[in-house]
Amino acid sequence: MTSILTLHRVTTLEELEPLYHIGADAFCDDPCLNWFYPGGRNHPEDFVVLWKNILRMEFFDKGRFILAATAQDPNNETHPGMVIGFAVWERDGVCEAARSWQGTSLSKRLKRFYLNLKIAYTFCLDTPHRSLSWSKLNHFQHELRTAKAGQPTETWYLGILAVSSKAQGQGVGKKLLQWGIDRSEEEGIPTTLVATDAGLRLYESTGFERTGWLFFDDKRQKQTIMRRNTQST
């Protein structure tokens, strides 16, 4: 019998923990991550550390919604189920509706500040520094900011979509993607993202169109900037 797939919002750091390994698994062959984090292939444990810090940064940023997808065995309802995928959605904008989603939290801002200090230590002085190229990471972050700046001000932005390699092809990614599409339809604003080659088919099948490119590796490689408009956009 097919497992039951459910989504829930991640609200604690403990709930983040299984996502570290899913991110490392889903993106192990991603050209962009392997470009600015070249040591991740030789040191898989460093790749998990990278994803731990990526997801903690997202967790403490305003307007971020981390959704976890859990597969539940219908024949064993007492078992909590297994987390097999996640998405990071972001409500960008300055209108009242955007601010209501974004919220404000001094505690989160302080925790993000201390996290930044820990990240600086981890990737400058601790063991994982062997895997990271700071210059390439800074270049990619600049290109990503530029790509997002070219999109509409009011938007639901998909920052990350990751599905365990053991669960791909089961509709997990589509369900995580649909959550943000539904929010954009409710508000009448576009949905935007920067797609890896692996995700292009899914995004195009749900109405996203290509609007530009994000280049890296001295413009030898690229990712696709995409947008999905609603009828009222």
Order of alpha helices (4+ residues) and beta strands (2+ residues): beta-alpha-alpha-alpha-beta-beta-alpha-alpha-alpha-beta-alpha-beta-alpha-beta-beta
